[in-house]
């Protein structure tokens, strides 16, 4: 007889949904959203609706394997891997690590991981193992580090007004977020607000699915969001549409900001952003006069060379109008600062030897091809398809092809990265692996208990690192505790205990809210040094940075010399059916997403002699790809769009979009510049596709 099992979605998405899995005879038949969950509300995105395609994919890795052929994608049909036992796999990996540590030092070993699962225990299971080993440390900045740094410069604590408050708002701005594809569970709150007369404005670099359902779409040039925010602030101050009482009581640096705003009259803002000056003024007035203005800011606008400043500047807007004290007003980008998990006792950073080098995940391509003191000799990749999702994938691929590099890949499916592995280890899906989950889109902690037994010989990160620790002779008791003991350790924080957020309570209730005011998480002050929202940041000044918000031209953008060569600003936003590279193994996801196309404005296509469906060659300073062309007025002139991280093995030219992106770091937080790319677009031979 079929039964329903409650779980939490493991994907790197702000919604962290509660899912109900229908299970019969040890098999997942279907998934649906949990109607009792206050954020999920019974809804489920297309990525998870078809997740059984991934659980039972013909490309699922079910047994440990060893390389028997050359590294790289198979081209001649010959076998690349042979099945081996877990014992042989573990013994081989441990031996390679031991030899590398003895010959080149433990820093010759590099872990690469990110968010293939958001389960707290399994996502972080490798930390204490690699710290104990003395391996090179990895700065995991690939997603939110820049947004977090920009937000902290203005707001301090990384929390925001709960998105449920949107339902009370009369003017909602979705700034740089395609919510229909990446944050769909805020849509019921928006629908409620609009039914009460609220206006929905979408600000983005092209007309997304979400922009098409908005009351107004404002197209802003990539990387110029700070200038638009500054132009709005100038109008707000000039016309007295500010809350002086809030400014005086809860902010610092207003007079300095007022002086800076003189540099951003609407005419100059139009020249920078492409937003007409009349629109800048009207948008500011609507925001300033709103009874409860709410901004939901996306993370994508932080993935520019000036991304930290973009976030910092937009975060100043609610401080000018006192949005936090208005019902339905506020701002949200992430909630991750609310959970306060006790991670250090679990991850044991104190085990990492002093002075151990840190390699930024954005620069893994450089580390694999250029590091020499010591060189990287063992690479361990888990819950991350490094060959697909990291920037400058050509450099990453060249590093992975090194014959002297021993690569371990712990993975669900046969990804691009698996093609380069020496040892492949089978991983379970979330349906097969217990864990606890937080969110960066709401304030609920959730819990998974496995719904079905692990398929094949799949083992979780937690189990594998415990087994490797045993093979390497690590005697610390940490490696002998079970997963739920580790979960208790992570939840062992006084503020969580006081709110009843314990493992035992989670097992009873399945999800619990952390202690925070959803209406105004800043009611008791901001987490800045001053305790106030900081228009002027002393911390940034101390770092030799501009202490005030400002627009900083992109490293590769319209204001650089290379733009004069007829190049376009390439943005690589998420797909609708993929989450980063997740979804490439699901048959219905791939059919829904279709073949990746380059989207251009009709005038840009005409200027290059291109028509709908033509083969287009897109080239940056890093590499080139060929894609069929889509011509649409949804994309402004001067901009090119390549949506979704399609695996190279799924593309006709055998390359993915990250061939074009750079290992350049952002202004704050050391994050990636995925959207800061100038590209040349030309016709290509049809055979290139």
N, C-alpha and C positions, 0 to 999 in steps of 0.2 A: 504494500500500500504506500502511496506517495505521501510525503510529509514536507512541511516548509521549515527551512532552517534560516535563522536570521544571521546575517553577516554584514561586514562593512566593505565597501568598495576600496580596493587597494591602489587605485590609480592616482597619479600626481595631479590632482584636481582639487580646487578649493571646496568642492561640495561634500566630499567624504560621505557618500550616501549610505544609508541603511538599506540593505538589500534582502529580499526574501527569495531563497533558492528552493525550488521544488525538486526534491530528491526522491528517487525510487530505485531500489535495488543497488544502492551505492553509486548511482549516476545522477548528475545534475540535468534535469530536463529543461528547465527554464529559469529565468530571473525576473523579478519585478521589484519596483520601489516599495519601500515600507510605508504604508499610509499613516502609521502612528508616529513616525519620526517627524519632529516639528520642522525640520528643514527639507527633508526629502519629500514629504507629503505625497508619497505614492508615485512620484514621477521617476523616470529613469531615462538616461540618454541613450542614443543609438550605439555608442561604444560598448555599453554594458548589456544592452538588450540582446546583443548577439555574441556575448562572451563565451557561450558554450562552444562556438566555433574555435576559440583558442584553447579551451580546456581539452577538446577532443580533436585538435588539429592534426592532420597527417604529418605535419612538420614538428610535432611535439617531441622533445628530447626525453626519452624514457629510461636510458641506461648510460652509465659512464662510457666514454669513448676515448680512443687514442688516435692521434694522427698517423696515417700510413701513406699519405700522398703529399704533394707540394702545398705550401701555404697559398691562400687566395681562393677565389671562386673556382669551382670545378668547371672546366671547359671541354674536357674530352670524355666525360661520362665515367671515368675511372673512379673507384672508391677512394674517398679521402680519409675515412675514419673506420676503425674497427671497435667492436664492443669489448670492454674489459670489465673486471669486477671492481666494486667499490674499494676493496682492499688494495688492489693494484694501483688504482687511481690515487688514493690517499698516500700510499707509500711513495709513488713517483713524485707527487707534488711536494711532499715533505722533504724528500731527498734533494730536489732541485733547490728548494728554499735554503736548506742547510748548506749546500755547496756554495750557493751565491753569497750567503752571509759570511762564510768562512773565507772565500776568495776575494770578494769585492767589498764586503761589508754589508750589513743588513739594509742600508739605504739603497742598495741595488735592487731591492724588491719594492714594487709600487702597486698598491691597491687602487682600482678605479671602480667607483660605484656612484649611483645617485638614487633615483626614485622609481625603479621598476616596481617596487612595492613601497607603500607608505606606512606599513606596519612598523611601529616604533621599535620593537624588539628585533625583528629580522632585518630591518633596514640598517640598523646600527650594530648588528652582531659582529661585524668584522673589526670594529674599532679597537676593542681591547686585545684582540688577537694580534693585529698589526702593531699596536703600541708595544705589546710584550715582545714581539719579534724585533722591534727597533727599525721597522721598515720606514721608507720615506712616507711622510704624511701627505694627505691630499686635501687641498682647499676646495671644498665642494661649493663653488660659487656659481654654478652653471645656470641657476634659475632665479632665485630671489635675493641674492646677496646685495645687488645694487639697489633694488627697490627698498630693501630693509635699511641700507645705509642712508639713502636719501630721506626716507621717512623719519628715521631716528634723528637726523639733523634738525628737523622741524618739530616733530611730535614727541620724540623720545621713545616711549614704549610702543612696540609694534602691535597695536590693537586699533580697532576702529569701531564706529557706531554699528551695531548689529544690522545686517541687511534687512531683517524683518521690519525695521523702522521705516524702510522705504514705503511701506503701505500707508503711512501717515503723511508722506511728503506731498507737496504740490508742485515741485519741480525736481526731477531726477535727471542727473547728467551721468551717462555711462561714458567714461573718458578712457579711450584706448582699450576697451574690452568688448569682445564679440560674445556677449553672454549667451546667445542662442547656441553657440558651439562650445563654450568653455566654462560657463557658470549658469546653466539653464535653470537652476533651482531658485534663483532670485526673481524669475519671471512672474510667478504668482503674486509676489509682493508688488511688483510693478503694475501688474494687471489690476490689482485692487486699488492702487493709487490712481491709475488712469480712469477707472470707473467713477472715482470721486472727483475727477476733473484735473488731475495732475498732468503736467507736460513731461514728455520723455525726449531728451536731447541726447544724441549720440555724437561724440567727437572721435574721429578716427582718420586713418590715412587713406582708406578706401571704403566704398559702400558695401559693408558686410551684410550678412543675413540679419543681424540685429539692427543695423542702420536702416534697413528697408522697412522695419516695422515701427520706427520712431516717428515722433511728430516733426522732428527736425534733425537733419544730418549736417554736421559741420565737418568739412574735409580740411585737415591740417597737414602741411608738409611733414614728412617723416623727420622726427628729431627736433621739432620746433614747438613742442607743447609748452615748454617753459615760457617762451615769448608770448604765446596766446594767453596763458594765465597772468602774466605780468601786464599785458594790455587790458585784460578784464579788471585787474586790481587797480590800475590807474583810473579807469572809469568809475569804479566803486568809490574810490577816495575823492575824486574830483566832484562827484555828484552827491557826496554825503550819504551814500548807501552802505554805511558801515555801522557797526555796533561799538561806539566809543567806550561804553562801560565795560564790555567784554575785553576790548583791546587793553584798556587801562589795568584791568584786574588780572587778566590771564595770559598776556603776551609780553614779550620784550622785543625792542628794536623797531617799533613802529615808525618813529621819526626817521631813522636811517632808511627803512623801506620806502617811506614816502619820497625821499630824495631819489632813490634808485628808480622809482616808477616814472620819474620825469624823462628817463631815457627810452620809454616805451609808449609813445603816443600811438593811437590806432593806425595811423598811416604807416609808421615804421613796422608795426606788428603785421600789417597786411603784406608789406614787402617781404618779411621774413617767413611768414606762415602760409601765405596764400589765402588767408581768411579775409574777406572784405572788411574794411574798417567799420562799415555800418553794422555788420554782423557781430563784430567784436563788441561794439557799444551796446547793441540790443541784448546780446547774450549776458553781458555784465549786468545790465539793468534788470533782466528777468531773474538772474541769480540773486541780486541784492534785494529785490522787492519780494522774493518768495517768502511765504510764511514758514516753510520748513525745507530749505534746499538741501539735497542729498547728492553727494558725488560718490560714485563707485568707480575707482581708478583701477585700471588693469596693470599687469606687470610688464607687458610687451614694450611699453614706451620707455621702460628702464633699460632695455637691451640695445641701447645706442651708446656711442662713445660719451655722450653727455647725459646718460640715463639717470644717474643719481640726482643731478640738478633738476631734471624734468620732474621727478617725483617730489623732491623737496619743495619746489616752487608751487606745484598744484596743491600740495598739502597746506600751504599758507592761506588759501582762499577761505575755508570755513572760519579761520581765526579772525578775518576781517569783518565778517558779517555775524559772528557769534552763533554759528549754525548749531553748535552743540547744545545750546540752551533752548532751542526751538523744537517742539514736537515734530518728529519726522525729519529733522535736519541733522546733518553730520557728514562724515566722510568715512569710507572704508577702502582699504586695500588688502590687508591681511590680518588674521587673528592670532598668528603663531606666538606672539608674545604673551598670550594670556594663560598658557598651560603650565609653564614653570615646572616641567618634569625634572626629576632628579637624575640627570644623565651621567654626571661625572663618576658616581660610584659604579655605574654599569660600563661605561666606555673606558674608564681608567686611563685618562690622558697622562696621569703621573707616571705610568709605566714607560712612556716614550722618553728615550734618553735626551737630556738637555742638548740643544743645538741641532737636533734632527731636522734635516731639510724638509721644506714644504713645497710641493709642486701644485700649482693651480690647475684644476681640471680643464680650464679653458686652454691651457698650454701643454696638454698631453702630447700633441703632435711634436712640439719642440723637444719635450722631455725624451721621447722615444728616438728622435733622430739626432739630437744635439747634446744631451746630457753626457758628461764624461767623468764626473768626479763624485761618485762613481757612475758608470753607465747603468741604465736600467737593464737588468738581466732576467728578472722574473716579473711578469705582469699578471695580476689576478683581477679579473673583471667579473663583477656580479651585479645583478639587477641594473644593468646599463649596457646598451648596445653602442659601445664606444666608437665603432667604425661608422656608425650612422648619425649619431646625435651630437657628437663633439664638433666644434668648429674646425675649419680647414681640414676636412676629412681626407684630402689627398696626402697631407703630411702624416696624419694618423695612420693611414693605410701603408705608407712607406715604412713607418716604424714597425707596424705589425708584420711586415714581410721580412724583417731581419731574421736570418737563420740562427743568429746567436741569442735571440730573445725567446724565452720559454713563456708561453701564454696559457693561462688557465681561464676558461670561460664557464661560469655557472649560470645556466640559462634555461628558460622554458621552451623556446622554439629555436629552430635553426635560423639565426639572424646573420646579418653580414659579418658580425664580429666572430661568430663561430667558425667562419671560413678560415680564419687565421689562427685558430687555437691549436695547441699541442695536446691539451687534455680538456675534454668537455664533460661537465657535470650536470646531471638533470635536476631541475628545480621544480617545486610544486607551485600550483596556482593558489590564490587566496582561499579557494574553496577547500583546499587540502591542507591548509597550514594555519594554526591559531596565532593570534596576535592581538595587540591593542592599537587603537588608532586615535590620533588627534586630527585637527583640521586646520587649514588656513583660510577657510571661508565662513566658519561659524564657531561656536564655543562649546561644542559637544565632544566628549571622549566616548569612543565606541569600542566594542570588543567582538572578536571573532573566535569561535571554536570550530574546528574543522567540520565541514559538512559531509565530506566523502573521504575515504582513504586515499593516500597519495597514489597517483598512477605510476605504473612501472616501478622504478627504483628511485623516484624523486626524493630528495632530502632538502630541508630548509637551510637557509644561511646559518641559522642558529646551530643546527645539528652538525653541519659540515665543519664549522670553525671549532666546535668542541672536539670533533674527531681529529682534526688536524693538530690541535693543541696537544692532544694525547700522543699523536705520532711524533711530535717534536719534543716530547718530554716536559711540557709545561705542567707544573704541579700545583699552581694556584687553584684554590677551591672554586673560584669564579667559573672556571671552565667545566665544573662538574655539576653546577646547579641546573635545574630544569628551567624551561622557558617561563613558566608561571612564577618561579622564584625571581627571575630577572624582571618580569613585569611588575611584581610587587616592589622591587628595588627602585624601578623607574618612577612608580607612583608615590614613593615615599617622600612626600613634601608636605610641610605643615599646612599650607593653605588648601591643598587638595584634601587632606585628611579632615580638616575642619568643615569642608563642604560635603563630606561623605563620598568623595571620589576615591574609592578603594577597589581593589580587584574583586573582592567578595561582593561588593555592591554592584559592580559592573556585571558580574556574572548573573546577578539577579535581575537587573534592570536593562542591561545590554547597552545603554548609552546614558550619560550623565552630563550635566552642564557644569563647567568650571565656574568659580565665583568671580563674576564680573557684572557690572551694570550694562545691560545691552543698549539702553537708551543713551547713556553718556559714560563711556569708560574712562573719561578724563575728569569726572566730577571731583575727584580728590586730587587733581593735579596731573601734569604731564611728566613723563619720565625723563625730562631733560635736566641738565645741571641746575637750571634756574627754577625748575618745577613748572615752567610755563611754556606755552607755544612760542618757539623762537624764530621770529622773522630774521633776527641777527644772531648768528651762532658763534660764540666765543671759541668753541671747540674747533670749528672749521678755520677760524682765524689763526688759532695756535698751530694748525697743520699747514699754514701758509696758503690756505685756500680762501676764495672769496667768501666772506661770512654772510653775504646777502644773496638772495635768489637772483639769477640772471640767466639769459640765454647764451649758451656756448655753442658756436658753430660745430657741426659734425666733423670728425676726422676725415671722412669721405662723404661729402655732401655737396649741395648746390653752391656753397660758398668757397669750395676748394678749386684749385686750378684744373684738376682733372675733369671737373664737371663741364668745362668748356669744350670738351671733345665730343659732345653729344651723348654723354652717358646718362643712364637712368638710375634713380635711387631704388635699389632692390630691397623689398621687405619680404620676409619669409614667415608669415603668420601661421598659426595652427590650422590644420584641416578640420573638417566637421566630423569625420568618421575615425580619425586617428588622434591619439594623444601622444605627441612627440612621435616616436616610432611604434608605439603600441597600437595594435590594430592591423599591422601589416600581415599578421598571420591569420587573421579572421576572414573567411571567404566573403561574408556579407559586408564586412567593413570595406574590403578592397573593392568590391563591386560598387558600393555606395559612393566611395570617394572617387573612383574612376582614375583614369590616367592623369598624372600631374600635368597641368598646363601653365604656360606663362601668360599672365593676363596683362594686356596693355590697352591704353586709351586708343581709340581709332586714329587720332592724329599722329601718335607716336608710331603706330603700326604703319600708317601710310608713308611717313617720312623714311621708313626703312624698307619700303617695298614689300611689306608683309601683309598677308590676308589670313582670315580665320582658317585654322587648321594647318597652316604652313609650318614647316620645321624651322625653329628659331635656335640660333646658337647664342647662349648667354655666357659672357666671359667677364671675370673679375681678375684682379691681380693674383688671386690664388689658383684659379683653375677655370674650367668651363664645363657646361652641361648643354645638352640639346633637348628641347621640349616642343611639343606642338603648341601653337599659338591660340589663345582665346582673346578676341577683341571685344571690349566692353567699355561703356561709359561709366561703369561703376568705379573704374580706376582713374584717378586724375592724371593729367599730362605730367610727364617727368617721373612718374612712378611705375615700377614693375612689381608684380606680385607673383610669388611662387608659394602656394599654400600647402602645408603638410610635409611631414618628414617621411617621404617614401623611401623604402629601402632600395639601395643600389641594385640589388638582385631583382627588384620588381620593375626597374626602369630599363627601357630599351637600349640606352647607351651605357648601362652598367655603372651609373654614377648617381649620387644623391645631391640634394641642394646644398649640403654643407661643403661641397667642393668649392663653393663661391664665398663662404664666410671666413672671417679672419680670426686669428688668435689674439687680436688686440683686446686689451682690458678696458673696462669702463672707468669713468672719472671717480666713482665711489664704490667701494665694496669689491673691486677686482672681478667684476662679472663679465659676461660675454657681450660682444657687440654684434649679435646676430643680424640686426636690422640696419647696420651702418655699412652699406655696400654700394659702390658705384659700379655699374656693369655696362658693358657694350653689348648691344643686341643686333645681330645680323641674320640674314637668311642662311640656312644650312641646307645641305643636300638632304632630300627625303630619306636617303639611306642612313643618315646619322641617327634617325629615331629607331 
